[in-house]
Amino acid sequence: MSIAYILSGSNLGQRKKHLELARMALERETGKLIAASALYESPAWGFDHPNHFLNQALELSTELPAHELLIKILHIEKE
């Protein structure tokens, strides 16, 4: 069992709902959610965008190797 720390964020549409759905999908597809930070709002970094991001840090317990975890995370992001 490994611990993974994932930073999630959304700046479009229902940002809070997107983060909630991402947390649920991560737990369903990658492992057990151990902890989640509060939600933080921040402006875009490295590019200009009128919408601020809503961000959250997640701690997961997973049995997936790093590469498989990344593939699952990228798939969840596309959804």
MMTF fields as JSON, N, C-alpha, C and O atoms, coordinates in Angstrom:
{
  "mmtfVersion": "1.0.0",
  "mmtfProducer": "UNKNOWN",
  "numBonds": 315,
  "numAtoms": 316,
  "numGroups": 79,
  "numChains": 1,
  "numModels": 1,
  "chainsPerModel": [1],
  "groupsPerChain": [79],
  "chainIdList": ["A"],
  "bondAtomList": [4, 2, 8, 6, 12, 10, 16, 14, 20, 18, 24, 22, 28, 26, 32, 30, 36, 34, 40, 38, 44, 42, 48, 46, 52, 50, 56, 54, 60, 58, 64, 62, 68, 66, 72, 70, 76, 74, 80, 78, 84, 82, 88, 86, 92, 90, 96, 94, 100, 98, 104, 102, 108, 106, 112, 110, 116, 114, 120, 118, 124, 122, 128, 126, 132, 130, 136, 134, 140, 138, 144, 142, 148, 146, 152, 150, 156, 154, 160, 158, 164, 162, 168, 166, 172, 170, 176, 174, 180, 178, 184, 182, 188, 186, 192, 190, 196, 194, 200, 198, 204, 202, 208, 206, 212, 210, 216, 214, 220, 218, 224, 222, 228, 226, 232, 230, 236, 234, 240, 238, 244, 242, 248, 246, 252, 250, 256, 254, 260, 258, 264, 262, 268, 266, 272, 270, 276, 274, 280, 278, 284, 282, 288, 286, 292, 290, 296, 294, 300, 298, 304, 302, 308, 306, 312, 310],
  "bondOrderList": [1, 1, 1, 1, 1, 1, 1, 1, 1, 1, 1, 1, 1, 1, 1, 1, 1, 1, 1, 1, 1, 1, 1, 1, 1, 1, 1, 1, 1, 1, 1, 1, 1, 1, 1, 1, 1, 1, 1, 1, 1, 1, 1, 1, 1, 1, 1, 1, 1, 1, 1, 1, 1, 1, 1, 1, 1, 1, 1, 1, 1, 1, 1, 1, 1, 1, 1, 1, 1, 1, 1, 1, 1, 1, 1, 1, 1, 1],
  "groupList": [{"groupName": "MET", "atomNameList": ["N", "CA", "C", "O"], "elementList": ["N", "C", "C", "O"], "formalChargeList": [0, 0, 0, 0], "bondAtomList": [1, 0, 2, 1, 3, 2], "bondOrderList": [1, 1, 2], "singleLetterCode": "M", "chemCompType": "L-PEPTIDE LINKING"}, {"groupName": "SER", "atomNameList": ["N", "CA", "C", "O"], "elementList": ["N", "C", "C", "O"], "formalChargeList": [0, 0, 0, 0], "bondAtomList": [1, 0, 2, 1, 3, 2], "bondOrderList": [1, 1, 2], "singleLetterCode": "S", "chemCompType": "L-PEPTIDE LINKING"}, {"groupName": "ILE", "atomNameList": ["N", "CA", "C", "O"], "elementList": ["N", "C", "C", "O"], "formalChargeList": [0, 0, 0, 0], "bondAtomList": [1, 0, 2, 1, 3, 2], "bondOrderList": [1, 1, 2], "singleLetterCode": "I", "chemCompType": "L-PEPTIDE LINKING"}, {"groupName": "ALA", "atomNameList": ["N", "CA", "C", "O"], "elementList": ["N", "C", "C", "O"], "formalChargeList": [0, 0, 0, 0], "bondAtomList": [1, 0, 2, 1, 3, 2], "bondOrderList": [1, 1, 2], "singleLetterCode": "A", "chemCompType": "L-PEPTIDE LINKING"}, {"groupName": "TYR", "atomNameList": ["N", "CA", "C", "O"], "elementList": ["N", "C", "C", "O"], "formalChargeList": [0, 0, 0, 0], "bondAtomList": [1, 0, 2, 1, 3, 2], "bondOrderList": [1, 1, 2], "singleLetterCode": "Y", "chemCompType": "L-PEPTIDE LINKING"}, {"groupName": "LEU", "atomNameList": ["N", "CA", "C", "O"], "elementList": ["N", "C", "C", "O"], "formalChargeList": [0, 0, 0, 0], "bondAtomList": [1, 0, 2, 1, 3, 2], "bondOrderList": [1, 1, 2], "singleLetterCode": "L", "chemCompType": "L-PEPTIDE LINKING"}, {"groupName": "GLY", "atomNameList": ["N", "CA", "C", "O"], "elementList": ["N", "C", "C", "O"], "formalChargeList": [0, 0, 0, 0], "bondAtomList": [1, 0, 2, 1, 3, 2], "bondOrderList": [1, 1, 2], "singleLetterCode": "G", "chemCompType": "PEPTIDE LINKING"}, {"groupName": "ASN", "atomNameList": ["N", "CA", "C", "O"], "elementList": ["N", "C", "C", "O"], "formalChargeList": [0, 0, 0, 0], "bondAtomList": [1, 0, 2, 1, 3, 2], "bondOrderList": [1, 1, 2], "singleLetterCode": "N", "chemCompType": "L-PEPTIDE LINKING"}, {"groupName": "GLN", "atomNameList": ["N", "CA", "C", "O"], "elementList": ["N", "C", "C", "O"], "formalChargeList": [0, 0, 0, 0], "bondAtomList": [1, 0, 2, 1, 3, 2], "bondOrderList": [1, 1, 2], "singleLetterCode": "Q", "chemCompType": "L-PEPTIDE LINKING"}, {"groupName": "ARG", "atomNameList": ["N", "CA", "C", "O"], "elementList": ["N", "C", "C", "O"], "formalChargeList": [0, 0, 0, 0], "bondAtomList": [1, 0, 2, 1, 3, 2], "bondOrderList": [1, 1, 2], "singleLetterCode": "R", "chemCompType": "L-PEPTIDE LINKING"}, {"groupName": "LYS", "atomNameList": ["N", "CA", "C", "O"], "elementList": ["N", "C", "C", "O"], "formalChargeList": [0, 0, 0, 0], "bondAtomList": [1, 0, 2, 1, 3, 2], "bondOrderList": [1, 1, 2], "singleLetterCode": "K", "chemCompType": "L-PEPTIDE LINKING"}, {"groupName": "HIS", "atomNameList": ["N", "CA", "C", "O"], "elementList": ["N", "C", "C", "O"], "formalChargeList": [0, 0, 0, 0], "bondAtomList": [1, 0, 2, 1, 3, 2], "bondOrderList": [1, 1, 2], "singleLetterCode": "H", "chemCompType": "L-PEPTIDE LINKING"}, {"groupName": "GLU", "atomNameList": ["N", "CA", "C", "O"], "elementList": ["N", "C", "C", "O"], "formalChargeList": [0, 0, 0, 0], "bondAtomList": [1, 0, 2, 1, 3, 2], "bondOrderList": [1, 1, 2], "singleLetterCode": "E", "chemCompType": "L-PEPTIDE LINKING"}, {"groupName": "THR", "atomNameList": ["N", "CA", "C", "O"], "elementList": ["N", "C", "C", "O"], "formalChargeList": [0, 0, 0, 0], "bondAtomList": [1, 0, 2, 1, 3, 2], "bondOrderList": [1, 1, 2], "singleLetterCode": "T", "chemCompType": "L-PEPTIDE LINKING"}, {"groupName": "PRO", "atomNameList": ["N", "CA", "C", "O"], "elementList": ["N", "C", "C", "O"], "formalChargeList": [0, 0, 0, 0], "bondAtomList": [1, 0, 2, 1, 3, 2], "bondOrderList": [1, 1, 2], "singleLetterCode": "P", "chemCompType": "L-PEPTIDE LINKING"}, {"groupName": "TRP", "atomNameList": ["N", "CA", "C", "O"], "elementList": ["N", "C", "C", "O"], "formalChargeList": [0, 0, 0, 0], "bondAtomList": [1, 0, 2, 1, 3, 2], "bondOrderList": [1, 1, 2], "singleLetterCode": "W", "chemCompType": "L-PEPTIDE LINKING"}, {"groupName": "PHE", "atomNameList": ["N", "CA", "C", "O"], "elementList": ["N", "C", "C", "O"], "formalChargeList": [0, 0, 0, 0], "bondAtomList": [1, 0, 2, 1, 3, 2], "bondOrderList": [1, 1, 2], "singleLetterCode": "F", "chemCompType": "L-PEPTIDE LINKING"}, {"groupName": "ASP", "atomNameList": ["N", "CA", "C", "O"], "elementList": ["N", "C", "C", "O"], "formalChargeList": [0, 0, 0, 0], "bondAtomList": [1, 0, 2, 1, 3, 2], "bondOrderList": [1, 1, 2], "singleLetterCode": "D", "chemCompType": "L-PEPTIDE LINKING"}],
  "groupTypeList": [0, 1, 2, 3, 4, 2, 5, 1, 6, 1, 7, 5, 6, 8, 9, 10, 10, 11, 5, 12, 5, 3, 9, 0, 3, 5, 12, 9, 12, 13, 6, 10, 5, 2, 3, 3, 1, 3, 5, 4, 12, 1, 14, 3, 15, 6, 16, 17, 11, 14, 7, 11, 16, 5, 7, 8, 3, 5, 12, 5, 1, 13, 12, 5, 14, 3, 11, 12, 5, 5, 2, 10, 2, 5, 11, 2, 12, 10, 12],
  "groupIdList": [1, 2, 3, 4, 5, 6, 7, 8, 9, 10, 11, 12, 13, 14, 15, 16, 17, 18, 19, 20, 21, 22, 23, 24, 25, 26, 27, 28, 29, 30, 31, 32, 33, 34, 35, 36, 37, 38, 39, 40, 41, 42, 43, 44, 45, 46, 47, 48, 49, 50, 51, 52, 53, 54, 55, 56, 57, 58, 59, 60, 61, 62, 63, 64, 65, 66, 67, 68, 69, 70, 71, 72, 73, 74, 75, 76, 77, 78, 79],
  "secStructList": [7, 3, 3, 3, 3, 3, 3, 3, 3, 3, 7, 1, 1, 1, 2, 2, 2, 2, 2, 2, 2, 2, 2, 2, 2, 2, 2, 2, 2, 2, 3, 3, 3, 3, 3, 3, 7, 7, 7, 3, 3, 3, 7, 7, 1, 1, 1, 7, 7, 1, 1, 7, 3, 3, 3, 3, 3, 3, 3, 3, 3, 3, 7, 1, 7, 2, 2, 2, 2, 2, 2, 2, 2, 2, 2, 2, 2, 2, 7],
  "xCoordList": [0.841, 0.0, 0.891, 1.86, 0.554, 1.305, 0.383, -0.839, 0.986, 0.25, 0.563, 1.721, -0.48, -0.321, -0.969, -2.034, -0.32, -0.855, -1.18, -0.32, -2.419, -2.897, -3.458, -4.216, -3.081, -3.619, -4.643, -4.34, -5.848, -6.904, -7.373, -7.254, -7.905, -8.39, -9.355, -9.323, -10.212, -11.175, -11.415, -11.512, -11.51, -11.803, -12.982, -13.228, -13.697, -14.819, -16.099, -16.059, -17.211, -18.51, -18.681, -18.267, -19.291, -19.55, -18.299, -18.204, -17.35, -16.026, -16.094, -15.429, -16.883, -16.978, -17.527, -17.041, -18.525, -19.117, -18.101, -18.037, -17.297, -16.264, -15.256, -14.848, -14.857, -13.899, -14.52, -13.849, -15.786, -16.48, -16.553, -16.293, -16.904, -16.976, -15.601, -15.485, -14.57, -13.206, -12.803, -12.213, -13.113, -12.8, -13.493, -12.88, -14.768, -15.527, -14.942, -14.816, -14.586, -14.007, -12.641, -12.327, -11.831, -10.511, -10.643, -9.917, -11.562, -11.724, -12.271, -11.856, -13.179, -13.771, -12.74, -12.754, -11.843, -10.954, -9.504, -8.753, -9.096, -7.678, -7.369, -6.299, -8.251, -7.951, -8.805, -9.847, -8.371, -9.139, -8.679, -7.487, -9.651, -9.363, -9.12, -9.993, -7.933, -7.572, -7.921, -8.476, -7.59, -7.829, -7.979, -7.471, -8.682, -8.851, -8.713, -9.258, -7.99, -7.815, -9.096, -10.043, -9.105, -10.163, -10.041, -9.04, -11.046, -10.993, -10.365, -10.652, -9.502, -8.819, -9.027, -8.962, -9.273, -9.439, -8.164, -7.576, -7.748, -6.53, -6.635, -7.332, -5.942, -5.911, -5.067, -4.259, -5.259, -4.466, -2.991, -2.661, -2.119, -0.668, -0.101, -0.428, 0.73, 1.431, 0.655, 1.194, -0.6, -1.396, -2.526, -2.906, -3.048, -4.13, -5.476, -5.721, -6.341, -7.699, -8.578, -8.174, -9.766, -10.609, -11.173, -11.517, -11.272, -11.84, -10.754, -9.702, -11.02, -10.103, -10.318, -11.395, -9.276, -9.341, -9.831, -9.559, -10.546, -10.843, -9.952, -9.993, -9.149, -8.132, -8.32, -8.897, -7.81, -7.857, -6.737, -6.424, -6.142, -5.139, -5.812, -6.628, -5.451, -6.027, -4.918, -3.847, -5.186, -4.274, -5.004, -6.091, -4.399, -4.998, -4.094, -2.868, -4.716, -4.009, -4.334, -5.506, -3.312, -3.531, -2.572, -1.47, -3.013, -2.151, -1.625, -0.859, -2.023, -1.599, -0.16, 0.252, 0.607, 1.926, 1.738, 0.674, 2.748, 2.657, 2.157, 1.303, 2.676, 2.28, 0.793, 0.107, 0.296, -1.123, -1.992, -3.064, -1.534, -2.268, -2.383, -3.454, -1.287, -1.306, -2.288, -3.035, -2.301, -3.231, -4.672, -5.494, -4.987, -6.345, -6.699, -7.811, -5.76, -6.014, -6.288, -7.218, -5.5, -5.697, -7.052, -7.708, -7.459, -8.763, -9.892, -10.853, -9.77, -10.77, -10.825, -11.91, -9.683, -9.63, -10.39, -11.104, -10.241, -10.932, -12.445, -13.192, -12.895, -14.33, -14.914, -16.115],
  "yCoordList": [-1.172, 0.0, 1.242, 1.323, 2.196, 3.452, 4.621, 4.514, 5.732, 6.98, 7.892, 8.053, 8.486, 9.433, 10.754, 10.778, 11.837, 13.176, 13.777, 13.865, 14.188, 14.695, 16.093, 16.341, 16.995, 18.35, 18.452, 18.164, 18.86, 18.973, 20.42, 21.178, 20.783, 22.14, 22.241, 21.437, 23.242, 23.494, 24.996, 25.686, 25.493, 26.915, 27.153, 28.29, 26.114, 26.255, 25.679, 24.693, 26.292, 25.77, 25.683, 26.576, 24.604, 24.382, 23.786, 22.574, 24.645, 24.22, 23.279, 22.243, 23.624, 22.798, 21.408, 20.404, 21.353, 20.076, 19.231, 18.015, 19.882, 19.159, 18.508, 17.366, 19.239, 18.684, 17.533, 16.542, 17.66, 16.582, 15.325, 14.224, 15.484, 14.335, 13.705, 12.484, 14.527, 14.013, 13.2, 12.129, 13.695, 12.945, 11.585, 10.568, 11.573, 10.317, 9.345, 8.152, 9.848, 8.987, 8.461, 7.295, 9.309, 8.863, 7.742, 6.751, 7.896, 6.854, 5.573, 4.475, 5.703, 4.535, 3.781, 2.551, 4.527, 3.912, 3.734, 2.999, 4.4, 4.337, 3.845, 3.278, 4.037, 3.642, 4.38, 4.933, 4.39, 4.993, 6.43, 6.706, 7.327, 8.719, 8.801, 8.463, 9.253, 9.36, 10.741, 10.865, 11.78, 13.146, 14.077, 13.81, 15.165, 16.205, 17.563, 17.784, 18.452, 19.784, 20.594, 20.155, 21.756, 22.721, 23.142, 22.845, 23.827, 24.353, 25.742, 26.551, 26.003, 27.286, 27.868, 27.151, 29.155, 29.828, 30.59, 31.255, 30.479, 31.177, 31.552, 30.889, 32.619, 32.981, 31.964, 31.242, 31.919, 31.04, 31.422, 32.603, 30.442, 30.654, 30.254, 29.185, 31.084, 30.735, 31.032, 30.896, 31.435, 31.83, 32.734, 32.704, 33.527, 34.439, 33.766, 33.161, 33.875, 33.368, 34.174, 34.443, 34.561, 35.395, 34.656, 35.293, 33.337, 32.57, 32.111, 31.625, 32.272, 31.764, 30.262, 29.738, 29.581, 28.152, 27.901, 28.683, 26.816, 26.27, 25.037, 24.167, 24.957, 23.913, 23.121, 23.601, 21.88, 21.024, 19.991, 19.482, 19.691, 18.629, 17.379, 17.459, 16.222, 14.952, 13.98, 13.967, 13.176, 12.105, 10.787, 10.566, 9.916, 8.631, 7.483, 7.586, 6.403, 5.147, 4.285, 4.076, 3.783, 3.044, 1.877, 1.894, 0.868, -0.268, -0.162, -1.019, 0.872, 1.042, 1.532, 2.373, 1.02, 1.602, 3.031, 3.363, 3.852, 5.267, 5.475, 6.329, 4.711, 4.897, 4.578, 5.298, 3.518, 3.173, 4.222, 4.564, 4.731, 5.788, 7.019, 7.616, 7.395, 8.546, 8.334, 9.25, 7.162, 6.869, 7.022, 7.614, 6.498, 6.626, 8.082, 8.518, 8.837, 10.252, 11.02, 11.825, 10.785, 11.47, 11.098, 11.94, 9.853, 9.415, 10.138, 10.598, 10.232, 10.935, 12.401, 12.973, 13.006, 14.415, 14.639, 15.632, 13.728, 13.864, 13.774, 14.45, 12.923, 12.769, 14.061, 14.136],
  "zCoordList": [0.0, 0.0, 0.0, 0.755, -0.848, -0.938, -0.657, -0.768, -0.294, -0.096, -1.274, -1.659, -1.839, -2.941, -2.548, -1.932, -2.907, -2.678, -4.033, -4.909, -4.197, -5.477, -5.272, -4.334, -6.152, -6.131, -7.247, -8.405, -6.9, -7.909, -7.982, -7.02, -9.136, -9.309, -10.469, -11.401, -10.396, -11.461, -11.553, -10.538, -12.789, -12.964, -13.907, -14.311, -14.254, -15.18, -14.579, -13.843, -14.892, -14.482, -12.977, -12.237, -12.538, -11.114, -10.474, -10.281, -10.15, -9.689, -8.495, -8.485, -7.497, -6.291, -6.627, -6.105, -7.485, -7.898, -8.672, -8.489, -9.548, -10.292, -9.341, -9.55, -8.297, -7.338, -6.551, -6.265, -6.204, -5.492, -6.353, -5.868, -7.625, -8.528, -8.738, -8.84, -8.803, -8.952, -7.724, -7.862, -6.525, -5.296, -5.304, -4.98, -5.675, -5.7, -6.722, -6.444, -7.897, -8.937, -8.522, -8.76, -7.904, -7.445, -6.429, -6.493, -5.501, -4.486, -5.119, -4.749, -6.05, -6.706, -7.559, -7.609, -8.231, -9.213, -8.774, -9.416, -7.682, -7.341, -5.937, -5.719, -4.993, -3.627, -2.629, -2.981, -1.384, -0.295, -0.041, 0.094, 0.019, 0.359, 1.858, 2.657, 2.232, 3.645, 4.187, 5.279, 3.416, 3.872, 2.679, 1.589, 2.911, 1.899, 2.584, 3.666, 1.949, 2.503, 2.328, 1.674, 2.909, 2.626, 1.168, 0.516, 0.656, -0.703, -0.675, 0.207, -1.657, -1.747, -3.139, -4.137, -3.197, -4.48, -4.813, -3.96, -6.074, -6.502, -7.971, -8.739, -8.363, -9.785, -10.564, -9.98, -11.862, -12.726, -12.62, -12.507, -12.656, -12.634, -13.987, -14.502, -14.559, -15.792, -17.056, -18.154, -16.927, -18.085, -17.6, -16.43, -18.509, -18.159, -18.372, -19.415, -17.38, -17.506, -16.552, -15.421, -16.99, -16.126, -14.908, -13.913, -14.971, -13.856, -12.892, -13.308, -11.615, -10.599, -10.43, -10.714, -9.964, -9.705, -8.286, -7.375, -8.113, -6.806, -6.701, -7.57, -5.646, -5.509, -4.222, -3.247, -4.253, -3.076, -3.157, -4.233, -2.011, -1.912, -1.341, -0.423, -1.904, -1.469, -1.078, -1.684, -0.07, 0.342, 0.109, 0.644, -0.693, -1.047, -0.636, -0.681, -0.241, -0.035, -1.251, -1.564, -1.939, -3.178, -3.296, -2.749, -4.016, -4.336, -5.764, -6.205, -6.483, -7.872, -7.959, -7.16, -8.912, -9.182, -9.717, -10.238, -9.591, -9.958, -11.391, -11.629, -12.332, -13.733, -13.943, -14.667, -13.323, -13.436, -12.758, -13.258, -11.629, -10.936, -11.827, -11.932, -12.464, -13.362, -14.507, -14.85, -15.095, -16.194, -15.717, -16.417, -14.536, -13.995, -13.723, -14.022, -13.156, -12.866, -14.16, -14.213, -15.186, -16.463, -17.088, -17.702, -16.93, -17.436, -16.691, -17.307, -15.375, -14.561, -14.966, -15.07, -15.192, -15.601, -16.909, -17.049, -17.858, -19.149, -18.993, -19.701, -18.049, -17.818, -17.291, -17.033]
}
